[in-house]
Amino acid sequence: MMAVVILAGALAAALVAQTTPIVSTVESVDLARYVGDWFEIARFPNRFQRGCAGDVRATYARRADGRIDVINRCCNVDGSMTSARGVARVVDPRGAKLKVRFAPAALSFLPFVWGDYWVIGLDPDYRWAVVGTPDHAYLWILSRTATMDEAVYKGALARATANGFDTDRLVLTPQSSR
């Protein structure tokens, strides 16, 4: 009986693995063009942005050591602003897969402090990007402007959907004139 349970569990795991699409990144990312300011248009709810009510922005800047400084900002429910500073490192030569750390530098030797940041959709002119994780747990739609045209947004959604993300989970991010 135990063998039947183990076999059923293995078959179920294999079926889930077959039905969940593998996340594919864009062909390449020119990091010199990618750095700069981005507005968050939508995201999957997550624990580290729980207090963010809107005006979510990310700023990326190249460092001399090849890494990227990351500053994420948002407006909290009470109207105060919060920021988090981190660093990203490229993990593939095409620049489409990065690892990001917001933990102190002294902990950077620990693999679990680095989170995946995969660029899965990118406008040819770098006006918008879709960023996700290979486990489908996190997803962001970013834009160089505080708003995104509906047709462009639908294109970004299509890229996320093609990668197996449940875009019904996305929440839109309010942006003000701050």
Backbone as CSV, one residue per row, in Angstrom:
resi,resn,N_x,N_y,N_z,CA_x,CA_y,CA_z,C_x,C_y,C_z
1,MET,0.821,-1.194,0.000,0.000,0.000,0.000,0.872,1.268,0.000
2,MET,1.946,1.262,0.769,2.836,2.420,0.835,3.450,2.694,-0.529
3,ALA,3.783,1.655,-1.282,4.358,1.835,-2.616,3.368,2.534,-3.540
4,VAL,2.092,2.233,-3.408,1.058,2.860,-4.233,0.961,4.349,-3.903
5,VAL,1.018,4.696,-2.620,0.963,6.097,-2.196,2.176,6.863,-2.726
6,ILE,3.348,6.282,-2.622,4.570,6.933,-3.107,4.499,7.108,-4.621
7,LEU,4.058,6.078,-5.337,3.938,6.167,-6.791,2.929,7.236,-7.193
8,ALA,1.800,7.292,-6.499,0.783,8.312,-6.803,1.339,9.709,-6.556
9,GLY,2.079,9.881,-5.480,2.681,11.180,-5.182,3.698,11.586,-6.241
10,ALA,4.499,10.645,-6.681,5.494,10.929,-7.716,4.820,11.295,-9.035
11,LEU,3.761,10.577,-9.379,3.037,10.882,-10.614,2.375,12.254,-10.543
12,ALA,1.804,12.590,-9.390,1.173,13.904,-9.222,2.212,15.013,-9.353
13,ALA,3.375,14.833,-8.741,4.439,15.843,-8.841,4.903,15.990,-10.281
14,ALA,5.031,14.889,-11.004,5.445,14.953,-12.402,4.399,15.664,-13.248
15,LEU,3.131,15.423,-12.963,2.054,16.080,-13.706,2.069,17.583,-13.465
16,VAL,2.249,18.008,-12.218,2.321,19.435,-11.908,3.506,20.064,-12.621
17,ALA,4.638,19.385,-12.612,5.834,19.917,-13.267,5.611,20.067,-14.770
18,GLN,4.848,19.152,-15.365,4.598,19.230,-16.798,3.607,20.328,-17.150
19,THR,2.675,20.642,-16.256,1.642,21.622,-16.579,2.059,23.046,-16.238
20,THR,3.098,23.233,-15.450,3.582,24.569,-15.123,4.650,24.962,-16.132
21,PRO,4.361,25.969,-16.971,5.361,26.360,-17.974,6.657,26.840,-17.336
22,ILE,7.721,26.538,-18.021,9.021,27.033,-17.596,9.086,28.518,-17.930
23,VAL,9.607,29.302,-17.013,9.724,30.740,-17.223,10.893,31.009,-18.160
24,SER,10.608,31.776,-19.214,11.631,32.133,-20.199,11.933,33.619,-20.115
25,THR,13.190,33.937,-20.099,13.587,35.341,-20.089,13.641,35.873,-21.523
26,VAL,13.804,37.170,-21.634,14.046,37.774,-22.938,15.429,37.329,-23.414
27,GLU,15.703,37.509,-24.706,16.994,37.090,-25.269,18.175,37.747,-24.576
28,SER,18.088,39.060,-24.381,19.181,39.765,-23.714,18.676,41.101,-23.176
29,VAL,19.416,41.610,-22.213,19.117,42.912,-21.622,20.392,43.742,-21.658
30,ASP,20.295,44.903,-22.267,21.402,45.857,-22.267,21.281,46.631,-20.953
31,LEU,22.076,46.241,-19.985,21.947,46.829,-18.650,22.203,48.332,-18.642
32,ALA,23.008,48.827,-19.561,23.233,50.275,-19.653,21.934,50.999,-20.000
33,ARG,21.065,50.352,-20.758,19.763,50.936,-21.108,18.716,50.647,-20.035
34,TYR,18.877,49.537,-19.328,17.882,49.114,-18.341,17.944,49.947,-17.059
35,VAL,19.139,50.356,-16.664,19.266,51.128,-15.429,18.493,52.433,-15.555
36,GLY,18.191,53.013,-14.406,17.413,54.243,-14.367,16.182,54.049,-13.514
37,ASP,15.192,54.889,-13.726,13.974,54.883,-12.915,12.864,54.087,-13.585
38,TRP,12.147,53.319,-12.771,10.995,52.538,-13.211,9.839,52.763,-12.240
39,PHE,8.636,52.860,-12.777,7.417,52.921,-11.978,6.798,51.524,-11.968
40,GLU,6.321,51.108,-10.812,5.612,49.841,-10.728,4.165,50.077,-11.169
41,ILE,3.739,49.355,-12.186,2.373,49.452,-12.688,1.478,48.431,-11.993
42,ALA,2.007,47.240,-11.769,1.250,46.177,-11.099,2.226,45.178,-10.501
43,ARG,1.739,44.408,-9.514,2.583,43.395,-8.874,1.713,42.312,-8.272
44,PHE,2.322,41.151,-8.046,1.701,40.143,-7.204,1.845,40.627,-5.766
45,PRO,0.817,40.489,-4.945,0.982,40.834,-3.532,2.126,40.010,-2.927
46,ASN,2.914,40.643,-2.069,4.021,39.942,-1.432,4.271,40.538,-0.056
47,ARG,4.952,39.798,0.783,5.144,40.197,2.181,6.004,41.447,2.331
48,PHE,7.013,41.628,1.486,7.915,42.763,1.684,7.375,44.068,1.122
49,GLN,6.253,44.036,0.411,5.627,45.268,-0.054,4.250,45.450,0.587
50,ARG,4.009,44.710,1.633,2.703,44.726,2.288,2.261,46.136,2.682
51,GLY,3.166,46.971,3.166,2.813,48.311,3.611,2.753,49.353,2.508
52,CYS,3.106,48.970,1.276,3.130,49.939,0.169,1.721,50.171,-0.370
53,ALA,1.279,51.419,-0.277,-0.058,51.764,-0.758,-0.033,52.331,-2.166
54,GLY,1.126,52.800,-2.621,1.216,53.377,-3.957,2.534,54.061,-4.175
55,ASP,2.636,54.743,-5.318,3.844,55.471,-5.693,5.095,54.610,-5.565
56,VAL,4.995,53.366,-6.050,6.128,52.442,-5.963,7.040,52.681,-7.156
57,ARG,8.310,52.891,-6.840,9.318,53.156,-7.864,10.601,52.412,-7.535
58,ALA,11.333,52.109,-8.582,12.636,51.466,-8.416,13.651,52.256,-9.227
59,THR,14.824,52.429,-8.644,15.919,53.091,-9.340,17.101,52.140,-9.345
60,TYR,17.650,51.911,-10.546,18.794,51.036,-10.720,19.956,51.866,-11.252
61,ALA,21.151,51.615,-10.695,22.350,52.346,-11.137,23.532,51.381,-11.188
62,ARG,24.283,51.425,-12.300,25.468,50.561,-12.450,26.556,50.981,-11.481
63,ARG,27.246,49.989,-10.974,28.386,50.229,-10.092,29.675,49.889,-10.822
64,ALA,30.777,50.391,-10.324,32.080,50.131,-10.938,32.428,48.641,-10.930
65,ASP,31.906,47.891,-9.949,32.211,46.460,-9.853,31.306,45.594,-10.733
66,GLY,30.453,46.217,-11.548,29.570,45.473,-12.445,28.216,45.154,-11.859
67,ARG,28.074,45.322,-10.573,26.776,45.090,-9.943,25.889,46.307,-10.135
68,ILE,24.675,46.214,-9.634,23.696,47.283,-9.794,23.145,47.666,-8.434
69,ASP,23.208,48.957,-8.113,22.551,49.450,-6.901,21.054,49.510,-7.162
70,VAL,20.282,49.126,-6.165,18.826,49.099,-6.273,18.249,49.935,-5.134
71,ILE,17.366,50.856,-5.469,16.627,51.600,-4.448,15.150,51.469,-4.792
72,ASN,14.402,50.839,-3.903,12.954,50.722,-4.060,12.289,51.681,-3.085
73,ARG,11.301,52.435,-3.574,10.574,53.397,-2.733,9.083,53.178,-2.885
74,CYS,8.348,53.504,-1.817,6.892,53.476,-1.913,6.285,54.386,-0.861
75,CYS,5.044,54.731,-1.097,4.269,55.508,-0.145,3.468,54.523,0.704
76,ASN,3.585,54.650,2.016,2.866,53.774,2.937,1.415,54.224,3.110
77,VAL,0.642,53.387,3.727,-0.770,53.683,3.971,-0.926,54.993,4.739
78,ASP,-0.003,55.286,5.658,-0.096,56.509,6.467,0.442,57.749,5.743
79,GLY,0.882,57.586,4.493,1.384,58.715,3.717,2.889,58.912,3.793
80,SER,3.553,58.208,4.683,5.013,58.328,4.776,5.660,57.535,3.638
81,MET,6.887,57.899,3.338,7.637,57.208,2.291,8.625,56.227,2.922
82,THR,8.793,55.091,2.280,9.735,54.066,2.715,10.666,53.749,1.559
83,SER,11.914,53.461,1.883,12.824,53.016,0.823,13.635,51.830,1.336
84,ALA,14.035,51.003,0.393,14.879,49.847,0.693,16.024,49.852,-0.303
85,ARG,17.226,49.669,0.204,18.413,49.666,-0.658,18.938,48.248,-0.769
86,GLY,19.313,47.901,-1.995,19.853,46.580,-2.243,20.880,46.617,-3.339
87,VAL,21.298,45.437,-3.735,22.274,45.297,-4.813,21.868,44.095,-5.656
88,ALA,22.118,44.207,-6.949,21.827,43.106,-7.865,23.109,42.674,-8.551
89,ARG,23.166,41.391,-8.866,24.292,40.866,-9.631,23.743,40.054,-10.791
90,VAL,24.413,40.145,-11.907,24.011,39.415,-13.108,24.449,37.964,-12.950
91,VAL,23.542,37.027,-13.281,23.882,35.608,-13.152,23.898,34.879,-14.486
92,ASP,23.630,35.582,-15.572,23.811,34.991,-16.895,24.415,36.045,-17.818
93,PRO,25.180,35.632,-18.798,25.886,36.611,-19.641,24.956,37.467,-20.499
94,ARG,23.698,37.062,-20.656,22.757,37.832,-21.474,22.132,38.984,-20.690
95,GLY,22.337,39.016,-19.385,21.830,40.103,-18.559,20.362,40.003,-18.192
96,ALA,19.688,38.934,-18.573,18.251,38.806,-18.319,17.935,38.164,-16.969
97,LYS,18.918,37.526,-16.351,18.717,36.893,-15.043,19.641,37.568,-14.040
98,LEU,19.032,38.092,-12.994,19.798,38.717,-11.927,19.397,38.111,-10.598
99,LYS,20.231,38.326,-9.616,19.929,38.000,-8.218,20.005,39.317,-7.460
100,VAL,19.029,39.550,-6.583,18.952,40.806,-5.840,18.993,40.500,-4.349
101,ARG,19.729,41.337,-3.625,19.846,41.169,-2.174,19.541,42.492,-1.490
102,PHE,18.660,42.433,-0.477,18.391,43.595,0.362,18.915,43.391,1.778
103,ALA,19.436,42.215,2.064,20.041,41.920,3.361,21.393,42.626,3.447
104,PRO,21.920,42.786,4.661,23.239,43.420,4.813,24.320,42.688,4.024
105,ALA,25.308,43.437,3.550,26.393,42.875,2.746,27.117,41.740,3.471
106,ALA,27.203,41.800,4.779,27.893,40.756,5.544,27.225,39.395,5.386
107,LEU,25.957,39.397,4.963,25.231,38.135,4.785,25.206,37.663,3.334
108,SER,25.908,38.362,2.451,25.820,38.061,1.028,26.351,36.676,0.654
109,PHE,27.106,36.043,1.532,27.607,34.696,1.255,26.505,33.648,1.404
110,LEU,25.384,34.019,2.027,24.265,33.091,2.207,23.387,33.096,0.956
111,PRO,23.210,31.955,0.313,22.451,31.927,-0.941,21.002,32.390,-0.784
112,PHE,20.390,32.127,0.369,18.966,32.442,0.515,18.668,33.934,0.673
113,VAL,19.678,34.785,0.828,19.413,36.230,0.897,19.316,36.848,-0.496
114,TRP,19.632,36.068,-1.519,19.563,36.544,-2.903,18.271,36.049,-3.531
115,GLY,17.483,36.970,-4.088,16.238,36.604,-4.755,16.374,36.716,-6.265
116,ASP,15.640,35.861,-6.964,15.651,35.889,-8.426,14.953,37.139,-8.956
117,TYR,15.478,37.663,-10.035,14.931,38.817,-10.756,15.163,38.514,-12.230
118,TRP,14.134,37.958,-12.878,14.253,37.563,-14.277,13.432,38.504,-15.146
119,VAL,14.048,39.071,-16.155,13.344,39.941,-17.102,12.711,39.027,-18.154
120,ILE,11.370,38.919,-18.096,10.669,38.001,-18.994,9.947,38.730,-20.129
121,GLY,9.890,40.032,-20.042,9.307,40.842,-21.105,9.979,42.196,-21.102
122,LEU,10.272,42.717,-22.295,10.977,43.997,-22.362,10.664,44.679,-23.688
123,ASP,10.216,45.900,-23.589,9.952,46.701,-24.773,11.274,46.946,-25.512
124,PRO,11.275,46.902,-26.854,12.522,47.146,-27.598,13.177,48.493,-27.272
125,ASP,12.358,49.476,-26.878,12.884,50.794,-26.514,13.039,50.966,-24.998
126,TYR,12.909,49.870,-24.257,13.076,49.870,-22.802,12.076,50.807,-22.111
127,ARG,10.850,50.875,-22.637,9.806,51.697,-22.021,9.028,50.931,-20.964
128,TRP,8.998,49.596,-21.043,8.330,48.773,-20.047,9.071,47.442,-19.916
129,ALA,8.839,46.800,-18.783,9.459,45.503,-18.517,8.515,44.650,-17.689
130,VAL,8.638,43.352,-17.857,7.931,42.386,-17.021,9.008,41.574,-16.318
131,VAL,8.940,41.539,-14.998,9.934,40.855,-14.181,9.230,39.799,-13.341
132,GLY,9.792,38.606,-13.318,9.200,37.534,-12.528,10.270,36.640,-11.951
133,THR,9.805,35.601,-11.276,10.709,34.617,-10.686,10.401,33.245,-11.280
134,PRO,11.396,32.374,-11.350,11.195,31.080,-12.001,10.179,30.183,-11.297
135,ASP,9.879,30.463,-10.034,8.885,29.658,-9.321,7.469,30.236,-9.425
136,HIS,7.296,31.290,-10.210,6.005,31.958,-10.435,5.451,32.633,-9.177
137,ALA,6.262,32.836,-8.153,5.784,33.422,-6.901,5.696,34.944,-6.963
138,TYR,6.544,35.585,-7.755,6.598,37.044,-7.816,6.490,37.504,-9.257
139,LEU,5.812,38.630,-9.439,5.666,39.213,-10.767,5.473,40.714,-10.622
140,TRP,6.163,41.470,-11.466,6.014,42.925,-11.505,5.911,43.378,-12.959
141,ILE,5.088,44.380,-13.188,5.054,45.062,-14.474,5.546,46.475,-14.209
142,LEU,6.591,46.870,-14.931,7.260,48.142,-14.715,7.167,49.012,-15.959
143,SER,7.209,50.317,-15.757,7.158,51.269,-16.864,8.065,52.457,-16.557
144,ARG,8.566,53.077,-17.586,9.370,54.295,-17.403,8.487,55.481,-17.032
145,THR,7.188,55.352,-17.260,6.239,56.418,-16.928,5.253,55.903,-15.890
146,ALA,4.593,56.822,-15.196,3.684,56.455,-14.106,2.415,55.759,-14.588
147,THR,2.123,55.873,-15.863,0.947,55.205,-16.421,1.375,54.392,-17.635
148,MET,0.522,53.445,-17.981,0.816,52.590,-19.124,-0.431,52.495,-19.984
149,ASP,-0.270,52.688,-21.278,-1.365,52.554,-22.222,-1.998,51.160,-22.080
150,GLU,-3.311,51.083,-22.184,-4.035,49.815,-21.991,-3.544,48.725,-22.948
151,ALA,-3.317,49.069,-24.199,-2.853,48.069,-25.169,-1.449,47.565,-24.802
152,VAL,-0.601,48.445,-24.344,0.750,48.061,-23.929,0.674,47.167,-22.693
153,TYR,-0.206,47.533,-21.748,-0.393,46.724,-20.538,-0.858,45.315,-20.908
154,LYS,-1.793,45.226,-21.836,-2.277,43.905,-22.261,-1.155,43.092,-22.894
155,GLY,-0.258,43.752,-23.612,0.893,43.058,-24.170,1.817,42.524,-23.085
156,ALA,2.018,43.320,-22.040,2.835,42.876,-20.906,2.158,41.694,-20.200
157,LEU,0.837,41.778,-20.040,0.091,40.668,-19.434,0.242,39.397,-20.263
158,ALA,0.182,39.542,-21.588,0.307,38.384,-22.471,1.670,37.715,-22.296
159,ARG,2.705,38.516,-22.126,4.047,37.950,-21.916,4.102,37.175,-20.601
160,ALA,3.478,37.733,-19.556,3.446,37.044,-18.263,2.627,35.754,-18.355
161,THR,1.481,35.822,-19.006,0.618,34.647,-19.158,1.341,33.551,-19.938
162,ALA,2.058,33.926,-20.991,2.801,32.942,-21.786,3.863,32.230,-20.961
163,ASN,4.293,32.863,-19.871,5.278,32.267,-18.969,4.629,31.536,-17.796
164,GLY,3.315,31.376,-17.842,2.617,30.597,-16.819,2.210,31.352,-15.580
165,PHE,2.295,32.676,-15.598,1.891,33.464,-14.442,0.379,33.679,-14.460
166,ASP,-0.255,33.580,-13.304,-1.686,33.836,-13.156,-1.874,35.340,-12.993
167,THR,-2.088,36.038,-14.089,-2.154,37.496,-14.042,-3.401,38.013,-13.326
168,ASP,-4.351,37.138,-13.012,-5.498,37.561,-12.198,-5.054,37.944,-10.786
169,ARG,-3.890,37.497,-10.374,-3.351,37.831,-9.049,-2.750,39.228,-8.984
170,LEU,-2.504,39.851,-10.133,-1.879,41.174,-10.143,-2.777,42.217,-9.496
171,VAL,-2.151,43.112,-8.744,-2.847,44.284,-8.219,-2.210,45.512,-8.847
172,LEU,-3.047,46.428,-9.288,-2.548,47.651,-9.893,-1.972,48.565,-8.820
173,THR,-0.923,49.271,-9.158,-0.250,50.163,-8.217,-0.660,51.606,-8.485
174,PRO,-1.316,52.238,-7.522,-1.657,53.661,-7.731,-0.396,54.523,-7.779
175,GLN,-0.368,55.441,-8.714,0.736,56.387,-8.837,0.148,57.802,-8.781
176,SER,0.759,58.655,-7.997,0.319,60.048,-7.906,1.366,60.937,-8.570
177,SER,1.253,62.209,-8.342,2.196,63.145,-8.948,3.382,63.442,-8.052
178,ARG,3.621,62.634,-7.027,4.755,62.843,-6.110,6.056,62.866,-6.831
